[in-house]
Amino acid sequence: MKRKKTFVTIVSIVVITCICFGVYYLKNNKQKKAIASSTQGETTDMDKKEKKVVSKEKEDNKTLIDGYDITPLTKEEFYKAIEIGKKYKDIKGGVSKKRFSFNSNDDIQKTKAFVFSFDTPFTVVAEVSEKISRKYLEPNSNNVIEHLKKHYDGLNNFIAYSDVGGDEDDFIEDVHIVLKVYTKDNTEKIIQPKNVHKDKYYDIKVTKFFPESPKYQATILGAFTADEIMNLNPKELEVIIIYPNGHEAKKKFNYEKLNDL
């Protein structure tokens, strides 16, 4: 009888031990799976972050040459502009002549505008290349970028330029410049310049019309953010010179032909 009780007791202990071990195993296995799942999630998140960093670096590399940001140009466009600039080394007037639009004497007296010009990042690089070529040097990314760093506030600018007239020797102080964008969606938007440069008092010239109007001539230049304009899907760009009395001198440029050199 005692042996039977002892046997039952041993069997009971074994069963209880098995049950406890089974519970521990299941619990431990669940924890391992949870940890593995969590670790996998963290790894996935880290992978995503790393991929974003790599993607950003690749994106930056598309617009960086030796650390210089050529936005909004691509590298292909940048090097193409350098090659085009070389061709203007021996052409009178160079790249500038292709960009300027001159008014007749009658139009000058009517509009008060002598000349309009419009620079894009592409034409700027081409003109810098031309200037370097005229020194009997071979333009390349290094010397072009060096020149851009010294003389330009980056490449992400469209620059509108005009020589305008007035009848007071300080008239240019109150003249303003804006850009009107005509989009391919048939909408219009006025863009204000981020920077404006005007001739100083001692730079203002007497015109060939003096003492008739316009008596004096001065330069005004407006720099506009290229990205902002390009994102509007432009068809035409109109430079508008605004006088304090409400008079406006205007010139339209076909956006698709701005880089035709």
C-alpha positions as a Markdown table, in Angstrom:
| # | Residue | x | y | z |
|---|---|---|---|---|
| 1 | Met | 0.0 | 0.0 | 0.0 |
| 2 | Lys | 2.9 | 2.3 | 0.9 |
| 3 | Arg | 4.6 | 1.4 | -2.4 |
| 4 | Lys | 1.4 | 2.3 | -4.3 |
| 5 | Lys | 1.1 | 5.7 | -2.5 |
| 6 | Thr | 4.8 | 6.4 | -3.2 |
| 7 | Phe | 4.3 | 5.5 | -6.8 |
| 8 | Val | 1.3 | 7.8 | -7.1 |
| 9 | Thr | 3.2 | 10.6 | -5.4 |
| 10 | Ile | 6.2 | 10.2 | -7.8 |
| 11 | Val | 3.9 | 10.2 | -10.8 |
| 12 | Ser | 2.1 | 13.3 | -9.5 |
| 13 | Ile | 5.4 | 15.1 | -9.1 |
| 14 | Val | 6.5 | 14.2 | -12.6 |
| 15 | Val | 3.2 | 15.4 | -14.1 |
| 16 | Ile | 3.4 | 18.7 | -12.2 |
| 17 | Thr | 7.0 | 19.2 | -13.2 |
| 18 | Cys | 6.1 | 18.5 | -16.9 |
| 19 | Ile | 3.2 | 21.0 | -16.7 |
| 20 | Cys | 5.4 | 23.7 | -15.1 |
| 21 | Phe | 8.1 | 23.1 | -17.7 |
| 22 | Gly | 5.6 | 23.2 | -20.5 |
| 23 | Val | 4.1 | 26.5 | -19.2 |
| 24 | Tyr | 7.7 | 28.0 | -18.8 |
| 25 | Tyr | 8.6 | 26.8 | -22.3 |
| 26 | Leu | 5.5 | 28.4 | -23.9 |
| 27 | Lys | 6.0 | 31.6 | -22.1 |
| 28 | Asn | 9.7 | 31.8 | -22.9 |
| 29 | Asn | 9.0 | 31.0 | -26.5 |
| 30 | Lys | 6.4 | 33.8 | -26.8 |
| 31 | Gln | 8.9 | 36.3 | -25.2 |
| 32 | Lys | 11.6 | 35.2 | -27.7 |
| 33 | Lys | 9.2 | 35.7 | -30.6 |
| 34 | Ala | 8.1 | 39.1 | -29.3 |
| 35 | Ile | 11.7 | 40.2 | -28.9 |
| 36 | Ala | 12.6 | 38.9 | -32.3 |
| 37 | Ser | 9.6 | 40.7 | -33.8 |
| 38 | Ser | 10.5 | 43.9 | -32.0 |
| 39 | Thr | 14.1 | 43.7 | -33.1 |
| 40 | Gln | 13.0 | 43.0 | -36.6 |
| 41 | Gly | 10.8 | 46.1 | -36.5 |
| 42 | Glu | 13.7 | 48.2 | -35.2 |
| 43 | Thr | 16.0 | 46.9 | -37.8 |
| 44 | Thr | 13.4 | 47.6 | -40.5 |
| 45 | Asp | 13.0 | 51.2 | -39.2 |
| 46 | Met | 16.8 | 51.6 | -39.2 |
| 47 | Asp | 17.0 | 50.2 | -42.7 |
| 48 | Lys | 14.3 | 52.7 | -43.8 |
| 49 | Lys | 16.2 | 55.6 | -42.2 |
| 50 | Glu | 19.5 | 54.5 | -43.8 |
| 51 | Lys | 17.8 | 54.1 | -47.2 |
| 52 | Lys | 16.5 | 57.7 | -46.8 |
| 53 | Val | 20.0 | 59.0 | -46.0 |
| 54 | Val | 21.5 | 57.1 | -48.9 |
| 55 | Ser | 18.7 | 58.4 | -51.2 |
| 56 | Lys | 19.2 | 62.0 | -50.0 |
| 57 | Glu | 23.0 | 61.6 | -50.6 |
| 58 | Lys | 22.3 | 60.4 | -54.1 |
| 59 | Glu | 19.9 | 63.3 | -54.7 |
| 60 | Asp | 22.5 | 65.8 | -53.5 |
| 61 | Asn | 25.2 | 64.2 | -55.6 |
| 62 | Lys | 23.1 | 65.0 | -58.7 |
| 63 | Thr | 23.3 | 68.7 | -58.0 |
| 64 | Leu | 26.8 | 68.9 | -56.3 |
| 65 | Ile | 30.1 | 69.3 | -58.1 |
| 66 | Asp | 33.0 | 69.4 | -55.7 |
| 67 | Gly | 30.6 | 70.5 | -53.0 |
| 68 | Tyr | 29.1 | 73.4 | -55.0 |
| 69 | Asp | 25.4 | 73.3 | -55.5 |
| 70 | Ile | 24.4 | 73.8 | -59.1 |
| 71 | Thr | 20.6 | 73.6 | -58.5 |
| 72 | Pro | 18.4 | 73.9 | -60.5 |
| 73 | Leu | 20.8 | 72.6 | -63.2 |
| 74 | Thr | 21.7 | 69.0 | -63.7 |
| 75 | Lys | 25.3 | 68.1 | -64.2 |
| 76 | Glu | 24.7 | 67.4 | -67.9 |
| 77 | Glu | 23.2 | 70.9 | -68.3 |
| 78 | Phe | 26.1 | 72.5 | -66.4 |
| 79 | Tyr | 28.8 | 70.9 | -68.5 |
| 80 | Lys | 26.8 | 71.6 | -71.7 |
| 81 | Ala | 26.7 | 75.3 | -70.7 |
| 82 | Ile | 30.4 | 75.4 | -70.3 |
| 83 | Glu | 30.9 | 73.9 | -73.8 |
| 84 | Ile | 28.5 | 76.4 | -75.4 |
| 85 | Gly | 30.3 | 79.3 | -73.6 |
| 86 | Lys | 33.6 | 78.3 | -75.2 |
| 87 | Lys | 32.1 | 78.8 | -78.7 |
| 88 | Tyr | 31.4 | 82.5 | -78.0 |
| 89 | Lys | 35.1 | 83.4 | -77.3 |
| 90 | Asp | 35.6 | 85.0 | -80.6 |
| 91 | Ile | 32.1 | 86.2 | -81.3 |
| 92 | Lys | 31.5 | 90.0 | -80.8 |
| 93 | Gly | 29.1 | 90.6 | -78.0 |
| 94 | Gly | 29.4 | 87.0 | -76.9 |
| 95 | Val | 26.6 | 85.4 | -74.9 |
| 96 | Ser | 25.3 | 88.8 | -73.7 |
| 97 | Lys | 24.3 | 89.8 | -77.2 |
| 98 | Lys | 22.0 | 86.8 | -77.5 |
| 99 | Arg | 20.2 | 87.7 | -74.3 |
| 100 | Phe | 19.7 | 91.5 | -74.7 |
| 101 | Ser | 16.6 | 93.0 | -76.3 |
| 102 | Phe | 17.1 | 96.7 | -77.4 |
| 103 | Asn | 14.3 | 99.2 | -78.0 |
| 104 | Ser | 14.2 | 101.6 | -80.9 |
| 105 | Asn | 14.5 | 105.4 | -80.1 |
| 106 | Asp | 10.7 | 105.8 | -80.5 |
| 107 | Asp | 10.0 | 102.9 | -78.1 |
| 108 | Ile | 12.5 | 104.3 | -75.6 |
| 109 | Gln | 10.7 | 107.6 | -75.5 |
| 110 | Lys | 7.3 | 105.9 | -75.2 |
| 111 | Thr | 8.2 | 103.2 | -72.7 |
| 112 | Lys | 11.3 | 104.8 | -71.0 |
| 113 | Ala | 13.1 | 101.4 | -71.3 |
| 114 | Phe | 16.3 | 101.2 | -73.3 |
| 115 | Val | 17.1 | 97.5 | -73.0 |
| 116 | Phe | 15.9 | 94.3 | -71.3 |
| 117 | Ser | 17.8 | 91.2 | -70.6 |
| 118 | Phe | 17.1 | 87.9 | -68.8 |
| 119 | Asp | 19.6 | 85.5 | -67.3 |
| 120 | Thr | 19.0 | 81.9 | -66.3 |
| 121 | Pro | 21.4 | 79.6 | -64.4 |
| 122 | Phe | 22.3 | 78.0 | -67.8 |
| 123 | Thr | 23.2 | 81.3 | -69.5 |
| 124 | Val | 25.2 | 82.4 | -66.4 |
| 125 | Val | 27.4 | 79.4 | -66.6 |
| 126 | Ala | 27.8 | 79.8 | -70.4 |
| 127 | Glu | 28.8 | 83.5 | -70.0 |
| 128 | Val | 31.3 | 82.6 | -67.2 |
| 129 | Ser | 32.8 | 80.0 | -69.5 |
| 130 | Glu | 33.0 | 82.6 | -72.3 |
| 131 | Lys | 34.9 | 85.0 | -70.0 |
| 132 | Ile | 37.4 | 82.4 | -69.0 |
| 133 | Ser | 37.9 | 81.4 | -72.7 |
| 134 | Arg | 38.7 | 85.0 | -73.6 |
| 135 | Lys | 41.7 | 84.8 | -71.2 |
| 136 | Tyr | 43.0 | 81.9 | -73.3 |
| 137 | Leu | 42.3 | 79.5 | -70.5 |
| 138 | Glu | 40.4 | 76.3 | -70.8 |
| 139 | Pro | 37.0 | 76.5 | -69.0 |
| 140 | Asn | 36.3 | 73.6 | -66.7 |
| 141 | Ser | 34.1 | 72.9 | -63.7 |
| 142 | Asn | 36.9 | 74.1 | -61.3 |
| 143 | Asn | 37.6 | 77.5 | -62.7 |
| 144 | Val | 33.9 | 78.1 | -63.6 |
| 145 | Ile | 32.8 | 77.3 | -60.1 |
| 146 | Glu | 35.6 | 79.4 | -58.6 |
| 147 | His | 34.3 | 82.4 | -60.7 |
| 148 | Leu | 30.7 | 81.7 | -59.7 |
| 149 | Lys | 31.6 | 81.7 | -56.0 |
| 150 | Lys | 33.4 | 85.0 | -56.3 |
| 151 | His | 30.8 | 86.9 | -58.4 |
| 152 | Tyr | 27.4 | 85.2 | -58.0 |
| 153 | Asp | 25.0 | 84.4 | -55.1 |
| 154 | Gly | 24.6 | 80.8 | -56.2 |
| 155 | Leu | 23.0 | 79.5 | -59.4 |
| 156 | Asn | 19.4 | 79.2 | -58.2 |
| 157 | Asn | 18.4 | 82.6 | -59.6 |
| 158 | Phe | 16.7 | 84.1 | -62.7 |
| 159 | Ile | 18.0 | 87.6 | -63.1 |
| 160 | Ala | 16.0 | 90.3 | -64.9 |
| 161 | Tyr | 17.8 | 93.4 | -66.1 |
| 162 | Ser | 16.8 | 96.7 | -67.6 |
| 163 | Asp | 18.2 | 100.1 | -68.5 |
| 164 | Val | 15.5 | 102.6 | -68.0 |
| 165 | Gly | 15.1 | 106.3 | -68.2 |
| 166 | Gly | 13.6 | 109.2 | -66.1 |
| 167 | Asp | 13.6 | 112.9 | -65.9 |
| 168 | Glu | 15.1 | 113.4 | -62.4 |
| 169 | Asp | 18.7 | 112.5 | -61.7 |
| 170 | Asp | 17.6 | 110.3 | -58.7 |
| 171 | Phe | 14.6 | 108.8 | -60.4 |
| 172 | Ile | 15.8 | 105.2 | -60.1 |
| 173 | Glu | 15.4 | 105.2 | -56.3 |
| 174 | Asp | 11.6 | 104.9 | -56.6 |
| 175 | Val | 11.5 | 102.5 | -59.5 |
| 176 | His | 10.6 | 98.8 | -58.8 |
| 177 | Ile | 10.9 | 95.5 | -60.7 |
| 178 | Val | 8.7 | 92.4 | -60.6 |
| 179 | Leu | 8.3 | 89.3 | -62.7 |
| 180 | Lys | 5.0 | 88.2 | -64.1 |
| 181 | Val | 4.7 | 84.4 | -64.8 |
| 182 | Tyr | 2.3 | 83.2 | -67.5 |
| 183 | Thr | 1.8 | 79.5 | -67.0 |
| 184 | Lys | 0.9 | 76.7 | -69.4 |
| 185 | Asp | -2.3 | 76.3 | -67.3 |
| 186 | Asn | -3.3 | 79.8 | -68.4 |
| 187 | Thr | -2.8 | 81.3 | -65.0 |
| 188 | Glu | -0.7 | 84.3 | -64.0 |
| 189 | Lys | 1.4 | 85.1 | -61.0 |
| 190 | Ile | 3.4 | 88.1 | -59.9 |
| 191 | Ile | 6.8 | 87.2 | -58.3 |
| 192 | Gln | 8.6 | 89.7 | -56.2 |
| 193 | Pro | 12.4 | 89.8 | -56.4 |
| 194 | Lys | 14.5 | 88.5 | -53.5 |
| 195 | Asn | 17.2 | 91.0 | -54.3 |
| 196 | Val | 17.2 | 94.3 | -56.2 |
| 197 | His | 20.2 | 96.2 | -57.4 |
| 198 | Lys | 20.0 | 99.8 | -58.7 |
| 199 | Asp | 22.6 | 102.2 | -60.0 |
| 200 | Lys | 24.0 | 104.6 | -57.5 |
| 201 | Tyr | 23.6 | 108.3 | -58.0 |
| 202 | Tyr | 27.1 | 108.6 | -59.5 |
| 203 | Asp | 26.4 | 105.8 | -62.0 |
| 204 | Ile | 23.4 | 107.5 | -63.6 |
| 205 | Lys | 24.0 | 108.7 | -67.1 |
| 206 | Val | 22.6 | 111.6 | -69.2 |
| 207 | Thr | 20.8 | 110.2 | -72.2 |
| 208 | Lys | 21.2 | 111.1 | -75.9 |
| 209 | Phe | 17.7 | 112.6 | -75.7 |
| 210 | Phe | 18.7 | 115.3 | -73.1 |
| 211 | Pro | 17.1 | 117.8 | -72.5 |
| 212 | Glu | 14.1 | 115.9 | -73.9 |
| 213 | Ser | 12.5 | 113.0 | -72.0 |
| 214 | Pro | 13.9 | 110.7 | -70.8 |
| 215 | Lys | 16.9 | 112.8 | -69.6 |
| 216 | Tyr | 18.6 | 110.3 | -67.5 |
| 217 | Gln | 19.4 | 106.6 | -67.7 |
| 218 | Ala | 20.0 | 104.0 | -65.0 |
| 219 | Thr | 20.2 | 100.2 | -64.5 |
| 220 | Ile | 17.9 | 98.1 | -62.3 |
| 221 | Leu | 18.3 | 94.4 | -61.8 |
| 222 | Gly | 16.1 | 91.9 | -59.9 |
| 223 | Ala | 17.0 | 88.4 | -58.8 |
| 224 | Phe | 14.2 | 85.9 | -58.5 |
| 225 | Thr | 14.3 | 82.3 | -57.1 |
| 226 | Ala | 14.6 | 79.9 | -60.0 |
| 227 | Asp | 12.8 | 77.0 | -58.2 |
| 228 | Glu | 9.8 | 79.1 | -57.4 |
| 229 | Ile | 9.4 | 80.1 | -61.1 |
| 230 | Met | 10.1 | 76.7 | -62.6 |
| 231 | Asn | 7.6 | 75.0 | -60.3 |
| 232 | Leu | 4.8 | 77.2 | -61.8 |
| 233 | Asn | 5.3 | 75.4 | -65.2 |
| 234 | Pro | 5.9 | 78.8 | -67.0 |
| 235 | Lys | 5.2 | 79.5 | -70.7 |
| 236 | Glu | 6.2 | 83.2 | -70.7 |
| 237 | Leu | 8.0 | 85.5 | -68.3 |
| 238 | Glu | 7.3 | 89.2 | -68.3 |
| 239 | Val | 9.7 | 91.7 | -66.8 |
| 240 | Ile | 7.8 | 94.7 | -65.4 |
| 241 | Ile | 9.5 | 98.0 | -64.4 |
| 242 | Ile | 7.2 | 100.0 | -62.2 |
| 243 | Tyr | 7.4 | 103.8 | -61.8 |
| 244 | Pro | 5.9 | 105.6 | -58.8 |
| 245 | Asn | 3.4 | 107.5 | -61.0 |
| 246 | Gly | 2.0 | 104.1 | -62.2 |
| 247 | His | 3.8 | 104.0 | -65.5 |
| 248 | Glu | 5.1 | 100.5 | -66.4 |
| 249 | Ala | 7.7 | 99.3 | -68.9 |
| 250 | Lys | 7.3 | 95.7 | -69.9 |
| 251 | Lys | 9.1 | 92.9 | -71.9 |
| 252 | Lys | 8.0 | 89.3 | -72.4 |
| 253 | Phe | 10.3 | 86.4 | -72.8 |
| 254 | Asn | 9.4 | 82.9 | -74.1 |
| 255 | Tyr | 10.4 | 80.6 | -71.3 |
| 256 | Glu | 11.3 | 77.7 | -73.7 |
| 257 | Lys | 13.8 | 79.9 | -75.6 |
| 258 | Leu | 15.6 | 81.5 | -72.6 |
| 259 | Asn | 18.5 | 79.0 | -72.9 |
| 260 | Asp | 18.8 | 79.1 | -76.7 |
| 261 | Leu | 22.4 | 80.2 | -77.3 |
